[in-house]
Amino acid sequence: MTCRHTLVRRNDVQIQWAFDGDKIFTDGVPLNIGLETYHTWGEGKYYWFVKMLSLFKYKVSNYTMSGIEEYSIDFKNKESKMDAYGVKHYANCYDF
């Protein structure tokens, strides 16, 4: 599913989330459930951690150089909430 979060100053962040029954994917990058995933993207370094809340709900934490971004993802109801830098952002999600 694709989710568009509207951030401060009307900037949008679009993220594609997927689940194959084993891993969560963010924009094509596989994230292990219950294990830390390290990934570099451009000049940035990212540490991801995925916690399973239920079969269709997950909490994804992204530890970046700028701070922590947390995502609450619900694949069944096509919902995503981003909590970053003290602000909650609710997304409009749809199937890709």
C-alpha positions as a Markdown table, in Angstrom:
| # | Residue | x | y | z |
|---|---|---|---|---|
| 1 | Met | 0.0 | 0.0 | 0.0 |
| 2 | Thr | 1.1 | 3.5 | -0.7 |
| 3 | Cys | 0.7 | 6.2 | 2.1 |
| 4 | Arg | 1.1 | 9.9 | 1.7 |
| 5 | His | 1.9 | 11.8 | 4.9 |
| 6 | Thr | 1.5 | 15.6 | 4.8 |
| 7 | Leu | 4.2 | 17.2 | 6.9 |
| 8 | Val | 4.9 | 20.7 | 8.2 |
| 9 | Arg | 5.1 | 23.4 | 5.5 |
| 10 | Arg | 3.0 | 21.2 | 3.2 |
| 11 | Asn | 5.8 | 18.9 | 2.3 |
| 12 | Asp | 4.5 | 15.4 | 1.5 |
| 13 | Val | 6.3 | 12.1 | 2.2 |
| 14 | Gln | 5.1 | 9.1 | 0.2 |
| 15 | Ile | 6.0 | 5.7 | 1.4 |
| 16 | Gln | 5.2 | 2.3 | -0.1 |
| 17 | Trp | 4.6 | -0.4 | 2.5 |
| 18 | Ala | 4.3 | -4.1 | 1.7 |
| 19 | Phe | 4.1 | -7.4 | 3.7 |
| 20 | Asp | 4.9 | -10.8 | 2.2 |
| 21 | Gly | 4.1 | -12.9 | 5.3 |
| 22 | Asp | 7.7 | -12.8 | 6.4 |
| 23 | Lys | 9.1 | -9.3 | 6.1 |
| 24 | Ile | 7.8 | -5.7 | 5.9 |
| 25 | Phe | 9.1 | -3.7 | 3.0 |
| 26 | Thr | 9.4 | 0.1 | 2.9 |
| 27 | Asp | 10.0 | 1.5 | -0.6 |
| 28 | Gly | 11.3 | -2.0 | -1.6 |
| 29 | Val | 13.8 | -2.3 | 1.3 |
| 30 | Pro | 13.2 | -5.5 | 3.3 |
| 31 | Leu | 12.8 | -5.0 | 7.1 |
| 32 | Asn | 13.1 | -8.0 | 9.4 |
| 33 | Ile | 10.3 | -8.4 | 12.0 |
| 34 | Gly | 11.7 | -8.5 | 15.5 |
| 35 | Leu | 15.3 | -7.9 | 14.4 |
| 36 | Glu | 17.2 | -4.7 | 13.7 |
| 37 | Thr | 17.8 | -3.9 | 10.0 |
| 38 | Tyr | 20.7 | -1.6 | 9.0 |
| 39 | His | 20.4 | 0.2 | 5.6 |
| 40 | Thr | 22.2 | 3.0 | 3.8 |
| 41 | Trp | 20.4 | 5.2 | 1.4 |
| 42 | Gly | 22.4 | 7.9 | -0.4 |
| 43 | Glu | 24.5 | 9.5 | 2.3 |
| 44 | Gly | 22.1 | 8.6 | 5.1 |
| 45 | Lys | 22.4 | 5.6 | 7.5 |
| 46 | Tyr | 19.3 | 4.1 | 8.9 |
| 47 | Tyr | 18.5 | 1.5 | 11.6 |
| 48 | Trp | 15.0 | 0.0 | 11.4 |
| 49 | Phe | 13.1 | -2.1 | 13.9 |
| 50 | Val | 9.8 | -3.7 | 13.3 |
| 51 | Lys | 7.5 | -4.9 | 16.0 |
| 52 | Met | 4.4 | -7.1 | 15.2 |
| 53 | Leu | 1.3 | -5.9 | 17.0 |
| 54 | Ser | -1.1 | -8.3 | 15.3 |
| 55 | Leu | -1.3 | -10.1 | 12.0 |
| 56 | Phe | -2.0 | -6.9 | 10.0 |
| 57 | Lys | -0.6 | -4.2 | 12.4 |
| 58 | Tyr | 3.0 | -3.3 | 12.9 |
| 59 | Lys | 5.1 | -0.6 | 14.6 |
| 60 | Val | 8.1 | 0.4 | 12.5 |
| 61 | Ser | 10.9 | 2.5 | 14.2 |
| 62 | Asn | 13.4 | 4.3 | 12.0 |
| 63 | Tyr | 16.5 | 5.6 | 13.8 |
| 64 | Thr | 18.1 | 8.3 | 11.6 |
| 65 | Met | 20.8 | 10.9 | 12.0 |
| 66 | Ser | 18.0 | 13.5 | 12.5 |
| 67 | Gly | 16.1 | 11.5 | 15.2 |
| 68 | Ile | 13.5 | 8.8 | 15.6 |
| 69 | Glu | 10.6 | 8.3 | 13.2 |
| 70 | Glu | 7.9 | 5.8 | 14.3 |
| 71 | Tyr | 5.2 | 4.4 | 12.0 |
| 72 | Ser | 2.0 | 2.6 | 13.0 |
| 73 | Ile | 0.9 | 0.6 | 10.0 |
| 74 | Asp | -2.4 | -1.3 | 9.6 |
| 75 | Phe | -2.5 | -3.2 | 6.3 |
| 76 | Lys | -6.1 | -4.5 | 6.8 |
| 77 | Asn | -7.6 | -1.0 | 7.2 |
| 78 | Lys | -5.1 | 0.8 | 4.9 |
| 79 | Glu | -3.9 | 3.2 | 7.6 |
| 80 | Ser | -0.6 | 4.6 | 8.6 |
| 81 | Lys | 0.4 | 7.1 | 11.3 |
| 82 | Met | 3.9 | 8.7 | 11.5 |
| 83 | Asp | 5.2 | 10.1 | 14.8 |
| 84 | Ala | 8.3 | 12.1 | 14.0 |
| 85 | Tyr | 10.0 | 14.9 | 15.9 |
| 86 | Gly | 7.1 | 15.3 | 18.3 |
| 87 | Val | 4.4 | 15.6 | 15.7 |
| 88 | Lys | 1.8 | 13.0 | 14.6 |
| 89 | His | 1.0 | 12.7 | 10.9 |
| 90 | Tyr | -1.9 | 10.6 | 9.6 |
| 91 | Ala | -1.7 | 9.3 | 6.1 |
| 92 | Asn | -4.0 | 8.7 | 3.2 |
| 93 | Cys | -3.3 | 5.2 | 2.1 |
| 94 | Tyr | -4.3 | 3.2 | -1.0 |
| 95 | Asp | -3.3 | 0.0 | -2.8 |
| 96 | Phe | -0.5 | 0.4 | -5.3 |
